[in-house]
Amino acid sequence: MLAIFLKTLPFFALIGLGYGAGRTRFFTEEATAYLTKFVFYFALSAMLFRFSANLSFAEIFDLRLAAGYLWGTAFAYGIAMAVAFLRGLDTPTAAIEAQCAAIGNIGFLGVPMLALLMGQEAVAPIILMLCIDLIVFSTLLVILVVGSRDGRMSFAMVRTIGLGLLKNPMIVAISLGLVVSASGLPLPDVVNEFVAILGAAATPGALFAIGASLASKSAERVEVAAWLSFAKLVIHPACVALGVWFLFPSDPFKAAVVISASALPVAGNVFILAQHYGVAPQRVSASILISTTLSILTVSAVIAWVSP
C-alpha cells in the first residue's frame, strides 16, 4: 500500500496546493470559478474527446461491467436514501444525500489520476462510469427532486433533463469522440496534437481547482457529512466490488479500475446541483471537504486491495 500511496501523493499534493492558494486568497473564489470553467469546458473535454476518439464503442461499452457498476451504485444509493428516510428527511434531501454517497469525482480526479496510475487501458471503464453517472443518476436526481415537488412527471422536467445532458461538455466530448471513432477516420495530426496539448492541462488544472474550491467550503453538520463520506469512500466501492466481482463477474483489470474509481470522494457537481435546487448545500459542502481529505488514505487502500 505504501508504494501506491506514494504514487497518489503528488495528485493530492496538487489538491493541497490549490487549497492553500484558496485559503490565503491568493486564488479568489472568482478565479477558482474561471479555472474550473476552463478545465470543465476545454481541458477535460479535450482529454475525453481524444480518449474516446481513439477507442471503439465496443471497448467502452462492456455490458457485464456496466451492469455490475450500475447495480453497486444503485445499491449504495438505496442505502443512503433508506438511512435518510429513517431520519425523517424529505425526498429531495434524501436524494441529495444519496447522490453524495454514490457519485464520485470521476471527471476531475478519476480520469486524470487513474489514467496515469493504472495506464491508458483504464480509460474505457472510466468513461463508461462517467456516462452511467451523468445519464442515469443525474436524471434520477432531477426526477426525485422536481417530481416530489410537483407531484408528477411533466414535460418541463423531461426538457430539463434533456437539456442538461445536451449541455454537459463531458457527454458532448465523449459522444463526438465516439462518432469520430465510428467513422474509421483517424484524427488529423494537427487536431490530435491540439487536443493532446489542451487535454494535458486537465490533470494539474482539475486537481488545483478541486483544492481551491475546497477552501471555500465549510464543515457544518459534521456528523451527517462523516456518515456520507463513509458511505462514499467505503460502502460504495464495497457494493460495486460485489457487483463486478460476484453478481456480474467482469474482466479483472476493468473490475479493479471501476472499484478504484468508486472509492473517489464526493463529486463537486453534487454541490452545484444542491445549490441549484436549494437542497442541503451545506452538508454536501462538508461531505466533499471531509471525503476528499480522508480519500488521501482510503483511495490508496482500495487501489492496493484490488490490484493483483
C-alpha positions in Angstrom: 0.0 0.0 0.0 2.9 2.4 0.8 4.1 2.3 -2.9 0.6 3.1 -4.1 0.2 5.9 -1.5 3.4 7.5 -2.7 2.2 7.3 -6.3 -1.1 9.0 -5.4 0.5 11.6 -3.1 1.5 14.0 -5.9 -2.1 14.2 -7.1 -3.3 15.0 -3.6 -0.4 17.4 -3.2 -1.7 19.4 -6.2 -5.1 19.5 -4.4 -3.4 20.7 -1.3 -1.6 23.4 -3.3 -4.9 24.6 -4.7 -6.4 24.6 -1.2 -3.6 26.7 0.1 -3.9 29.2 -2.7 -7.7 29.4 -2.0 -7.3 29.7 1.8 -4.8 32.5 1.5 -7.0 34.3 -1.0 -4.1 34.2 -3.5 -6.7 32.5 -5.6 -10.1 34.1 -5.1 -13.4 32.3 -5.5 -13.9 34.1 -8.8 -10.5 32.9 -10.1 -11.4 29.4 -9.0 -14.7 29.5 -10.8 -13.0 30.6 -14.0 -10.3 27.9 -13.7 -13.0 25.3 -13.1 -14.8 26.5 -16.2 -11.6 26.2 -18.3 -11.0 22.7 -17.1 -14.6 21.6 -17.4 -15.4 23.1 -20.8 -11.9 22.9 -22.5 -9.1 20.9 -21.0 -11.1 17.9 -19.6 -13.4 17.9 -22.6 -10.3 17.8 -24.9 -8.9 14.9 -22.9 -12.2 12.9 -23.0 -12.6 13.6 -26.7 -9.1 12.4 -27.5 -9.5 9.3 -25.4 -12.9 8.3 -26.9 -11.9 9.1 -30.4 -9.1 6.5 -30.1 -11.5 3.9 -28.6 -14.3 2.0 -30.2 -17.8 1.8 -28.7 -17.3 -1.9 -28.1 -14.2 -1.1 -26.0 -16.1 1.3 -23.8 -19.5 -0.5 -23.6 -19.0 -3.7 -21.6 -22.5 -4.9 -20.7 -21.4 -7.0 -17.6 -19.2 -4.2 -16.3 -22.0 -1.7 -16.8 -24.5 -3.9 -15.0 -22.1 -4.6 -12.1 -21.3 -0.9 -11.6 -24.9 0.2 -12.1 -26.1 -2.4 -9.5 -23.4 -1.5 -7.0 -24.0 2.3 -7.3 -27.8 1.9 -7.2 -27.5 -0.3 -4.0 -25.3 2.3 -2.3 -27.7 5.0 -3.5 -30.6 3.0 -1.9 -28.8 2.5 1.4 -28.2 6.3 1.7 -31.8 7.0 0.8 -33.1 4.5 3.3 -30.9 5.9 6.1 -32.2 9.4 5.2 -35.8 8.3 5.3 -35.3 6.6 8.7 -34.0 10.0 9.9 -37.3 11.6 8.8 -35.9 13.6 5.8 -38.0 14.5 2.8 -37.4 13.0 -0.7 -35.3 15.9 -2.2 -32.9 15.9 0.8 -32.7 12.1 0.8 -31.9 12.2 -2.9 -29.1 14.7 -2.4 -27.6 12.6 0.4 -27.8 9.5 -1.9 -26.0 11.5 -4.6 -23.2 12.2 -2.1 -23.0 8.6 -1.2 -22.8 7.2 -4.7 -21.4 9.8 -7.1 -17.6 10.3 -7.0 -15.3 12.9 -8.5 -14.6 10.7 -11.6 -14.3 13.6 -14.1 -11.9 15.9 -12.3 -10.0 13.4 -10.2 -10.6 9.9 -11.6 -9.9 10.4 -15.3 -6.5 12.1 -14.8 -5.3 10.2 -11.8 -6.3 6.7 -12.7 -5.3 7.0 -16.3 -1.8 7.8 -15.1 -1.7 5.3 -12.2 -3.4 2.3 -14.0 -2.5 3.0 -17.6 -4.4 4.0 -20.7 -6.4 0.8 -20.6 -8.2 2.2 -17.6 -9.8 5.0 -19.7 -12.6 2.9 -21.3 -14.1 1.7 -17.9 -13.8 5.2 -16.5 -15.7 6.7 -19.5 -18.4 4.0 -19.1 -18.8 5.0 -15.4 -19.0 8.7 -16.3 -21.8 8.0 -18.8 -23.7 6.0 -16.2 -23.3 8.7 -13.5 -24.2 11.5 -15.8 -27.1 9.9 -17.7 -28.7 7.6 -15.1 -28.1 9.1 -11.7 -28.2 12.8 -12.6 -31.5 12.1 -14.3 -32.7 10.2 -11.2 -31.9 13.1 -9.0 -33.9 15.6 -11.1 -36.8 13.2 -11.1 -36.7 12.7 -7.4 -36.3 16.4 -6.5 -38.5 18.0 -9.1 -41.0 15.2 -9.2 -41.5 15.2 -5.4 -42.1 19.0 -5.5 -44.5 18.9 -8.5 -46.1 15.6 -7.5 -45.9 14.3 -11.1 -43.8 13.9 -14.2 -44.0 16.9 -16.6 -42.8 18.0 -20.0 -40.8 20.7 -18.3 -38.9 18.1 -16.2 -38.2 16.0 -19.3 -37.0 19.1 -21.1 -34.7 20.0 -18.1 -33.2 16.5 -18.1 -32.6 16.5 -21.9 -31.1 20.0 -22.0 -28.9 19.2 -19.0 -27.4 16.2 -20.9 -27.0 18.1 -24.2 -25.2 20.9 -22.4 -22.8 18.8 -20.4 -19.4 19.1 -22.1 -18.2 15.7 -20.9 -21.2 14.0 -22.6 -20.7 16.0 -25.7 -16.9 15.4 -25.9 -17.4 11.6 -25.4 -20.2 11.5 -28.0 -18.2 13.4 -30.6 -15.1 11.2 -29.9 -17.2 8.1 -30.5 -18.6 9.5 -33.7 -15.0 10.1 -34.9 -14.0 6.6 -33.8 -17.0 5.0 -35.6 -16.2 6.9 -38.8 -13.0 4.9 -39.0 -11.1 8.0 -40.0 -8.0 8.8 -37.9 -7.7 12.3 -36.3 -5.5 14.6 -38.4 -2.1 15.0 -36.7 -2.7 18.7 -36.2 -6.1 18.1 -34.5 -4.7 15.2 -32.4 -1.7 17.4 -31.3 -4.1 20.3 -30.4 -6.4 18.2 -28.2 -3.3 16.5 -26.6 -1.8 19.8 -25.6 -5.1 21.1 -24.3 -6.0 17.9 -22.6 -2.6 17.9 -20.8 -3.8 20.9 -18.8 -6.7 18.8 -17.4 -4.7 17.0 -14.8 -2.9 19.9 -13.0 -5.8 22.2 -13.6 -8.5 19.9 -12.3 -6.6 19.0 -9.2 -5.7 22.6 -8.4 -9.3 23.6 -9.0 -10.6 20.9 -6.6 -8.3 22.2 -3.9 -9.1 25.8 -4.4 -12.8 25.1 -4.4 -12.5 23.2 -1.1 -11.0 26.3 0.5 -14.5 28.0 0.3 -16.3 25.0 1.8 -17.3 24.7 5.4 -17.6 21.6 7.6 -21.1 22.2 9.1 -23.2 19.3 10.1 -20.1 17.2 10.6 -21.8 14.1 11.8 -24.0 13.9 8.7 -21.0 14.6 6.4 -19.0 12.0 8.2 -21.7 9.4 7.5 -22.0 10.4 3.8 -18.2 10.3 3.5 -18.1 6.8 5.0 -20.8 5.8 2.6 -18.9 7.2 -0.4 -15.4 6.0 0.5 -16.3 2.6 1.9 -19.9 1.5 1.2 -19.9 2.5 -2.4 -16.7 0.7 -3.5 -17.8 -2.4 -1.4 -21.1 -2.5 -3.2 -19.5 -2.1 -6.6 -17.0 -4.8 -5.8 -19.9 -7.1 -5.0 -21.5 -6.2 -8.4 -18.4 -6.6 -10.7 -16.8 -9.5 -8.9 -19.7 -11.7 -7.9 -23.1 -10.7 -9.4 -21.8 -9.8 -12.8 -18.2 -11.1 -13.0 -16.2 -8.9 -15.2 -12.7 -8.7 -16.6 -10.4 -8.5 -13.6 -8.5 -5.4 -14.7 -11.7 -3.5 -15.7 -13.3 -4.5 -12.4 -10.3 -3.2 -10.5 -10.5 0.2 -12.3 -14.2 0.5 -11.6 -13.8 -0.4 -7.9 -10.9 2.1 -7.5 -12.9 4.9 -9.2 -15.9 4.1 -7.0 -13.7 4.9 -4.0 -13.2 8.5 -5.1 -14.6 11.3 -2.9 -17.9 13.1 -3.4 -18.2 14.9 -6.8 -18.1 18.6 -6.9 -21.1 18.7 -9.2 -23.3 17.4 -6.4 -22.8 20.7 -4.6 -23.7 22.6 -7.8 -27.0 20.6 -8.0 -27.7 21.1 -4.3 -27.2 24.8 -4.7 -29.3 24.9 -7.9 -32.3 23.1 -6.2 -31.8 24.7 -2.8 -31.4 21.3 -1.1 -28.9 21.0 1.8 -25.9 22.6 0.1 -24.0 22.9 3.5 -24.0 19.2 4.2 -22.9 18.5 0.6 -20.1 21.1 1.0 -19.0 19.4 4.2 -19.2 15.9 2.7 -16.9 17.0 -0.2 -14.4 18.5 2.2 -14.3 15.6 4.6 -14.4 12.8 1.9 -11.6 14.5 -0.2 -9.4 14.8 2.9 -9.9 11.2 4.0 -9.6 9.9 0.5 -5.8 10.6 0.6 -5.6 7.4 2.6 -8.7 5.4 1.5 -8.2 5.6 -2.2 -4.7 4.2 -1.9 -6.0 1.4 0.3 -8.7 0.5 -2.2 -6.3 0.5 -5.1 -3.9 -1.7 -3.1 -6.9 -4.0 -2.2 -8.0 -4.6 -5.8 -4.6 -4.6 -7.5 -3.3 -8.0 -8.5 
